[in-house]
Amino acid sequence: MLESYSAKEVEAKWQRIWEENAIFEPEPDERQKFLLTIPYPYLNGNLHAGHTRTFTIGDAYARYKRMRGYNVLFPMGFHATGTPIVGLSELIANKDPLIWGVYTRLHGIPEEELASLNTPEKIVLYFRRQAKAAMQSIGYSIDWRREFTTTDPAYSKFIEWQFGILRNLDYVVKGSHPVRWCPHDKNPVEDHDILKGEDATIMDFALIKFRMGDAIMPCATLRPETVFGVTNLWLNPSVTYVMARINDESWIVSKEAYEKLTYTDRAVAWGAEIPGIELIGKRVTNPLTGAEVLVLPAGFVDPDNGSGIVMSVPAHAPYDYLALKDLYEEDLSQYGIKEDLRAIEFISLIESPGYGEFPAVEAVKELGVRDQNDPKAEEATKMVYRREFHNGVLKPNTGRYAGVAVSKIKDLLLRDLIDRGIAEIFYEFSETPVICRCGTRCVIMMVRDQWFLEYSNPEWKGRVLWCLSRMNIIPPEFRVEFENKIDWLKDKACARRKGLGTHLPWDKEWLIESLGDSTIYMAYYILAKYVNAGMKIDSLPPEFFEYIFMDNGDAAAVANLTGLPEQTVQQIHDDFAYWYPVDLRTSGKDLVANHLLFFLYHHVAIFPEQLWPKAIAVNGFVSLEGQKMSKSKGPLLTLRQAVAENGADVTRLYILGNAEGTADVDWRNDGVEATHAHLDRFYNLAREIMADGSIDESAEKTLIDRWMLSRLQRRIVQATEAMEEIQTRRALQSAFYLLMGDLRWYQRR
């Protein structure tokens, strides 16, 4: 053995031996197979510690299953479709100072090398090589014969086949839907295209039309039932509003709201500007109850939120109650308001267990909230809304809606309000701003004649839920998360006009969106080995994929169609039959709401039930010294940097031993150093034992020997149980740290 542990020498030696002996290049045999996949990385930057966690969990489990006797396939590909790489190449070519700083400082790319990455193709090639080298440096047990990039010609044919099936099933439809939209690229924007606000979803608000004479002052709300309890409207006196012509009506909205309305399917025309201060003190009519209410000043009203006008329900909204109470002591004569606001009567409209007449007032008193600026106001709001949503029912003063549960009322009431012409649907992001990778602020666009995946299809949803019910979800508590996400998943735009990717086979003007083409690529790994070995791919018709992946047809007929040897066609078919389905998909929790759902949807649509995925494992994020990492903004720790500074073993031990499941890991240098010290102690202990010439294996076992063997067996059982649940921290605790303690105890005796 070496005098001291040297990661560079030890790791290089074994990685060379693995490669020379093709240890991780499995072929079908008599053993039980295990196909494990992880998300292929997107090629717009170097792999960072977040990738390291997900990939290392996958690799650790792959190695564990091999040790258990399984024939394990652990493949890897690379994702490059969509607009981010095109946008990045343009920014590099233009020497954008922000991008230049990010990629030289955070990603460590020399300036002369970065300057050469001025086309999408060069970026894809560069980061593909970098990503592969990084994964090899940490020793992942990947079968590299199967690597591919989503821009490869054969992969495009595979995607064309997939979308042909989805269209034949009427799951790809053309219609009008709200989408995240980049005004610069003039394209729908999906998660991979977003620089900031990637967690934002599109929410449908009710836009309630309060009337002021011939004009409408619309208010956006997620709770249309609360219109029964409106006592006043809030408006920001320092904001300039606009009287706009919306279809055949005159609306008063903020300038920001007007801009959003131009992207909807309404006819929109600019009108006169109105200072907000001139609208304070006016009276408007509640379109549902007929009551007249005051427009009051509120600096908290954000012109970029909804219409820039907010309805006030102080009986059930703590912020409204607090804001109204704060105005009691103010002199409002400057707005022409002479009324005593204390005379405004609150309107109770929801019966909720644990609350009396005015839940907002009770919650404020219960939590001791001082005013609307008190952080506890948010807590009070969540408490009231949560209790009312889950347990509340509408009171008799809501007319024919009395007795309806709050959780059931929104769609019913909104439909009625729209039919009566007193409300419309208005779409907003759940968080703002949402920034495209090109740097443009995104909007919600009502797109016509756009191709969509109809994820809202009830029959499709039902089959996905059935698939989920038969799967192993790790950790188990995430099953509810999946069920909820499937339940609310709506139609998704699946095509764009700009970027890298595969054209829709029936409409060549459109490119398939990057999350749409990354759903069943796990099946393509079987084919990729043959493509990489030189298989001719000029003519791969749908019949080829039908036979390989769906067992439709026969090898001889496909061979005649493609010109491929019949034996090759049959072998690919048999390989797929051996390796599929996916036994485990391990991924980060940020992909639950998109990729992992689409992964299930597309498998259910295309493959027979016996080929549906068997298990999904979800893991948390990695921060860096307490800060969230970002490969576009920083801070950033790349995989190669971590391995270069600490070695593969230390990196793996630290990332797997710090947290498990969906808990997040915080990468801290002091923790990494402590892990390195543990590994050094282990190495030195091994050297001591191997150097001890007094060991006699034929000698009769003493009591302490039997104790040591017993402890070893206990640690094996504990580690095995932990790994079955992908609890890497618990497994490491037993297999490494506790076992070392046992061994030290044994040595001392």
N, C-alpha and C positions, 0 to 999 in steps of 0.2 A: 504493500500500500504506500501511497504518498505520505511524506512526513506530516503534511497538514492538508486539510481539505482545499481543493482547488476546483472551483466550479467550472472554470473554462476548460481544464484538461479532462475532468471526469465526464462532463456533459458532452463534449465534442466526441470523446471516444465512443460513448454508447449511441449517440445519434448516428455516427458513421456505421456502427455495427448493425443498427436497425435498418438503415438504408441498404447496405450491402446484402443483407439477408431477406429483404422484402418482407419484414416482419408484419407490416401493417397493410399488406396487399392481399386481402382474403379472396378466396374463390369458393363457390358452392361446394359443400361436402356433406358428410352424414351428420354433422353436428347441428344442434339447434342454432339458428341464425339470430342475430340481433342487429337491427339497423337503427343507428342513432344519428340524428342530424341537429345542427345548430344553424342560426341565421347566417347566411353568407354576408360578409361585410360590404358596405357601399364604398366604392373606390373614389372618394373625394377627399381623402386624407389618410394619415397613418393610423393604424390600430392603436387604441388607447386602453387604459386600465379597465374601462367598462367592458370592452370586448374581451379583455384578458379574463375577467371573471366568468362570463358566460361560456367562453371557449374552454377554459380550464375545467369547469364543472363537467362539460360534455366529455372532455378527454379523460378526466378521472373516472367517470362512470364507464366509459368505453373500456378502459384498462381493467376496471373492476369486473366487468362482465366477461372479459377474456380470461381473467384468473378463475372465474367460475365455470369455465369450459365452453363458453359460447363462441360461435364464429361471428366476430363483430366486424361490421362495416361502418367506418366513420369517415365520410367523404367531405369535401369542401369545394365551394364555387365562389364566384365573385359577382356582385351586383353593380351594374353600370348604367341602367336605362333611366329615362326621365330627363329633366332639365338641369339639375344641379351641376353636372359635369360640363355641360355646354356653357352655362353661365359662368362657371369657374374659369374655363379656358378664355372666355372673353375678358374677364376681369384681370387675369394674368397678362394677357396680350396687351391690355391697356395700362398695365403697371399700376393697378388700383392700390393706393397706399395701405388701406386696411388689410386687403388680402395679402399684399406683399409682406406686411408685418406678421400676420398670423402664420403664414406658411414658412417663413424663414425663422421666426422666433419660436413658435410653438411646435411646429413639425420638423424643425431642424434641417430644412432643405437649403443647400447653398444657393445664393442668388443666381449664379450662372446656370445652375441646374433648373431652378424654378423658371427662369426666362425661357427655357426650351419647351416648357409644358404649355404651349400656346394653342393646342388643338385638343378636342375631346379624346381623340385616339391616343395621343401621347400621354395624356393624364391617366387614361385607363391602363395603358401598358405599364407606366411608371408605378402606380400605386398597387397594381396587381403583383408586380415583382416584390415591392416593399412588404406587402401584406404576407405573401408566401414566405419570404425570408424571416419575417418576424415570428410567424407560427412555427417555422422550422427551428428557430433559435430557442424556443421554449420547449421543444420536443413533443409537440402534439402528434398523436398516433394516427395521422390522417393518411388515407389512401390517395396519394397525389395523382394517380393515373386517371382520376375521375374529375379533375378540376376543369372548370369552364368559366366563361364570362357571359353575361346575359345579352351581349351584343354579338355572340358567335352565330354564324349562319345556321348551323344545325339546331341551335336552341331556338332561333326565330321560327323555324319550321315546326318545332315542337309546340311553341306558343300559338302559332296559327291553327294547328290541329285542336288545341285545347279550346280556343275561342270559337272555333267552328262548332264544337259540341255544345258549348254554352248557348250559342245563338240558336241552334236547332232545338234546344230545350226551352227557348223563349226566356232565358235568364239574362240575355243581353238585349236591351230595349232602347228605343230612341224616344226621347221626350224632353220635357222642360222640368228642370229641378234646380234648386239653389246649390251652388258649389262655391268653394273657396277659389278665388280668382285673382290672378296677377294681371293688373292692367298693362304692365310693361310687356310681358310675354304673351298676353292675350291667350292664356291657357288656364285650365283648371289646375289647382295646386293641391297636391297630396302631401302626406307627412314628410316624405324624403326631400320635398322641395322647399321646406320651411326653415328659415334661419332662426326665427324667434316666434314663439307662440305655437309650437308644434303640438301642444296638448289641447289647443282650442277646437271646440266642436261648434257646429251650426245649431243654434237653438231657435225654436219658433215661438215668438212672442205674440201676444194678442195686442193689436193696436186699437185702443178704444177711442171712438170719435166724440169727444166733448165739443159742444157747439158754442160759439160766441157770435151771435147774429148769423150772418151768412158764411162765416168762416168756421173751420174745424181746427181744434187744438187736440191732436192725437196723443195718446199716452200709451207707451209700451209696458206690458206687464206679463209676467209668467203665471200670474194668478188672476185670471179674468173674473172669478167669482167675487173677488174683493171689491169690484166696482159697485156692489150694493152698499158698501160701507164708506164710500168716498166723501170726505168732508171739505176738501179743498184741493187745488192743484198747486204743485211747486214749480217755480220757474226762476232761472238765474237772471237777476236784473242787470248783470254786467255783460251778458252775452247778447250779440246781435242775431235776431231771428229773421226769417224770410217768409213772406207770403207767397207761396208757390201754388201753381195750378197742377193738381194731381188728378189725372183723368178728367172728370167733370166737376171737381170740387176744389175749393180754395183751402189750403192747409197752411197753418202756421207751425213751422218747425225750425230747428237750428240749421245753420249752414252745413254742418257735418251730416245731419240727417238727410238734408236735401241731396247731398253728394251720394249717399248710400241709395237713396230712392232712384237715382238715375241708372243704377245697375239692375233694377227690378224690371218686371214686365209691365210697369205702369207707364202711361204717357205723362211726362214731367216737364214743366216749364217754369223758369225763374220769374219771380215777381219783385215787389218792393221789399227793401230791408226795413225791419222794425226793431228799434232798440228794446231790449228786454224790459227795461225800467218802465216803458210805456204800457206794458201789458199787465204789470202788477196792479192789483186792485180791481181788475175787470171781473165780471161774473160770467161763468160758463154753465151750460146745462148738461147734467148727467144724462146721457142718451138712454140709459136703462130705467132710471127711476124718475126722471123729469125734474129732479131737485136742482136748484141753482146753488153753485158753490163759488167761493172766492179764489182768485189766483194770488198766491202769496210768494214772497221772496225767499229764495234758498240758495246760498252760495255753494251748497254741496251738489247741486244739479250739474251733471257733466253733459255738455252739449254733444259730446261724442257717444253718449249712451242713449240708445233708443231714439226718440224724437227730440230730446232735449227738454221735454216737459214730463213731469212725474205726477201721478195721482197719489193722494195722501189718504191713508186708512189708519188713523191713530188708534183705533180700538184693537187692531190686530198686527200692527207694524211698529215695533219699538222705536225705530228711527223717526217715523212720522210723529209719534207721540212726543218724543224728546224735542224734535225740531219745532213743533207747535208750542210746546211748553216754553222753549227758549224765546219764542216771539212774544210771550205774554208781557214781558217787561220792556219791550222795545217800542219806540215811538215810530209808528208807521204812517204818520201824517204826510210825509214826503211822497208817499205813493197814493195819497188821497184816500187812505183807509182810516175810517173813523170808528169802525166797529170794535167792540171789546172781544178779542179772540177767545176769551174764557167762555163766551156765550155759545161757541161752536159745540154742538152736541155730538158726542161720539156715537157711532152706529155699530152695534154688535150684530154680527151675522153668522158666526160659527159657534156651535156648541162643542166644547172640547173637555174631556175628563180632566179634572185637576185644576181647571180654570173657571173663573166666574164670568161676569159680563164683559170685562175688557182685559183679555189676556196680555196685551202689550203693556198695559199699566202695571199689572201684577208681576210680570217678568222683570220689568225695570226696578220695581221695589224689591223683589226677591234677591236680585243680584247687586243691588245698591248702585245702579248706574247713575252717574252724576248728570251727564248731558250727552248730546249726540257725538261729541268728540272723545268720549270715554271708550277705551278699547272693549269694555264689557258690553257695549251696545251691540256689537256683532254677535257675541255669545247669546245675548237675550233674543236677538232676531232668529238665530238658528234654533234656539230652544222652542220658541213659539211656533215657527214654521214646521218644525219636525213633528211636534205633538199634534198640531192641527191637521197636517197632511195624513198622518197615520191613523189618527183616532177621531178627527173632527167630522161633524155633519152640519149641513146648512140649516139655519133657523127658519121659522115661518115667514119672516119678513123678506125672504128671497122668493116668495111666491111658489110657482110650480116646481121649483128646485128644492124645496124644503125636504129635509130628511136624506138628501143625497150625500154620500160620503165625499169629503174634499178630494180624496185620492181619485175619485171617479168623475169629478165634475168638469174638468178642463175641456176635454174634447166635446162633450155634450153641449156645454154652454157656448163655447167658441163657435161651434157649428150654427147654433141658433142666432148668435149675435151677427155672424157673417150673413146669414139668410135675411136678417132684418136690416142689413146695410149699416149697422152701427159699429162694426169692427172689421178689421182685416188682419191677415197674418203678416208679420214683419220679422225678418230673419236677422239675427245678431250672432256674433262670436261669443263663446262662453268666456273668453278672455281676450284682451287687446293689449298692444297691437299684434297682428299677425304679419310677419315680414317674410317675403319670398327671399330665396337665396340670391336673387339678383339685386336685392336691396330695396325693392318696391313694397309699399304697404299693400297688403291684400284686402280685397273686399268680398262681399257675398254677392255673387252674380246669379241672376235667374237666367240660365242658359237654355236656349231652345235648340231643337234638333241635335242634341248631344247624346252620345252613346253612354248608357248606364248599365251597371250590373244591378239587377233588381233584387238586392239583398232583403228588401221588405216583403218579398213573396212569402205568404204564410206557409205554403206547402214546403218550400225550401227551408225556411226557419225551423219548421217542425222536424224535418229530417236531421238538421244540424243539432237540434236539442236532443234528439234520440241518439245520435252519434256521441254527443258529449256525455250522456247518461251512462254509456258503456265504457267510457274511458277512465283511466287513472289520472287524476289531476293532483299535482304535487306543487305546493302544499294543498291539502284537501279543502281548506277554507276558501281557496280561490275559485272553487266550482261556482259559487254564487256570483262571483264577479263575472265569470264567463256567461252565465245564464242571463244576468242583467244586460251585459253588453250585446248579446245576441238579440235580446228582446227589443232593445231600442235601435239596433242597427238599421239604417235607412239606405236607400239606393246610393250608389257611389259612381261618380263619373269614371269611366274606364278608358277614355281615349283623350288625346291631346294632339295639337298640330305642330308642336315644336319639341325637340329633344332627341335623345337616342332611344332606340327600341324597335319593336316589330310593328309593321303596319297591320291594321285590321284587314283580314284577307278579303272582305267583301266591300270595303270602303277605304281605298288606299290613301285618301287625304288625311286619315287619322292614324296616330301612333298609339299603341296600347300603353296605358298608364303604368308606371313603374311598380306600384303595389299589385296591380292586376296581373302582371306577368311573373310574379314571384310567389306563387301559391302552391303549385304541385311540382316545383322543380326538383323535389327529392326523388321523384321517379326518373328524372333525366340523368341522375348520377349513374344509373345502370347503363344507359346508352353512351354517356360521355366517354367511358373507357374505350369503347370501340371507335368512336369518332377521333379521339386523341391518338389511337393506334393507326390511323390512316384510312378508316372506312370512307368510301365514297358517299357524299351527302348531297350531290347535285339534285337528285330527284328522290325526295322522301315524301311520298304522297300520304294522305290521311290513312289509307289502308295499311301502310307500314306501322303507324302508331296504333291503329286499331288492333292489329294483331299482337304487337309487343305488349301493350299496356292493358288491353281489354280482352285478349284471347278470342278476338273475332277474326275468322278466316283461317288460312293455313300458310305454312312457311313457303311451300312451292309457289303458290299464287303471288305472294309478296315478293319472292325472289324474281319472278318473271316481270313484275311491275317495276322493280328498282334496279335490276341488274346485279344485285348482291348475291353472293353464293347462298344457296338454300341452307347450308350448314350454319353459316354466320347468322342468318335470320333466326333460325331455330335456337341457336345458342343464346342470343340476346333475349329472346322470348323466355327461355327457361331460366336464365339468370334473374330476370325480373320476377318470375313466378317464385323463385327461391327467396329473394331478398325482401320483397314487399309483403306487408305494409310497413310503414314507419313504426318502430316499436317505442321510440321515445323522441320527442321534440323538446329540446331544452332551450329556453329563451329568456330575455329580459322582460320585466313586467310592463315596460313601456309599449310592448308590442301586443299586449292582450287586446287592446281596443281596435287594432287594425290587422296587422299581418296574421296573428294567430287565429283571428276570426275568419279571415279570408282563406287561410290554410284549411280550416274545417269546411267552410262552405264549398270550396272547389273540389275537395276530395269527395265530399258527399254527392256533388252533382255529377262527377265524371266516373268515379270508380264504383264497382259493386261493393256491397257492405263488408265483405271479408277483407277488402283492401283499405278500409278506413283506418286512420291513425289510432294507435292504442293508448298512448300516454303523452301528456305535456307536463313539463316541469318549468316553473317560473322562478326566476331569481331577481334580487334587488340590484341597485345601482352601486357605483363606486364613486366616492368623493375624494378629493385630494387635500389633505390637511384641513378638513372641515369645509372646503369649498366645492360646489358642484362643478364637475369638469365639462368642458365643451371643446370640440376639435375645431370650432370656428371662432370662439371668443377667448378660450382659456379659462382657468389654468388647465394644463394638459400633461399627463404622464403617458408616454407612448409605451407600447408593449416592448419594443426593442430597447428602449431606454431603461426600462425596469430590469430586463434580463441582463443588459450590459453592465449595469451598476451593481446588481445583487446576485446574478446567477439565476438559472431556470428553477432550481429546487427551492431557493428562498422565496422567489416570486410566487411559485405555486403554493408553497406551504402557507405563506402569509395571506394570499387572496382566498384560499379555501378554508383557512382556520379562523378567519376573523368574523365571519357571519355565515348564516345559511338561510335557505329559503328566500323569502322576499325582503328580509332585513338588509339594510344597506351597509356597505363596507366603507370605512374611512381609511384611506391609505395614509399612514403616518410614518415618517422616517424612523422615529424611535421604536415603533413596533416592528418595522422591518429589521432593524439592527438586533432587536431581541430575538427575532426568529433566526437570524443568521447565527447568533450565539448558541441557540439550541441545536442547530444543525452541526456546528463545530463540536459541541459536546458529544453529540451522537457519534460523529466520525471518530473522535478521540477514544470514546468508549469501545467502539468496534476494533480500533487498533490495539487497545489494551487486551481485549479478549483474544484476538488472533495472535498476539505476541506471547500470550501466557502458555508456555509449553507444558504446563502441568495438567492440562485437560486430558482426561482419559475417558473416551466415549464408551469403552467396554465396562467401565466400573459400575458397580451396583448403585442405583439411584438412592440418594439419601432423602430424608424428610424434606429438607430445604430444596433439593432438586425437584422433588415431586410438587412442592409448593410453587416453584417457578413455572413448571409445565402447566400447572392448573391456572396460574395467572395468565399465562400466554393464551391458553384456550379461552379464558373468559374475555380477554381483549379481542380475540378473533371474532367471537360471537357478537360482542358489542359493536365492533367496527362493521361487521356484516349487516347487522340490523340497521345501523345508521345509514350505510350506503344504499340499502334497499329503498330507503326513504329520501335519498340524495341529501342527507344531513351531513355535509362534509366536515363541518366544524366538530360535530360529535364523533365522527369516525376518526378524525385526526387526533382528537383528545385521547381516545382509547388506544389507537394503533401506534401512536408516536409518544405523546407526552406521558401518559399514565404508564405505558409499558416501559419507558426509560426509567421511571421511578421504581417500578417493580424490579428492574434489573439492578439498579443501584442498591436496593435493599438486599437482593440476593447476594451481590458481591460482598457487602459488608458482613455477611454471615458465612 
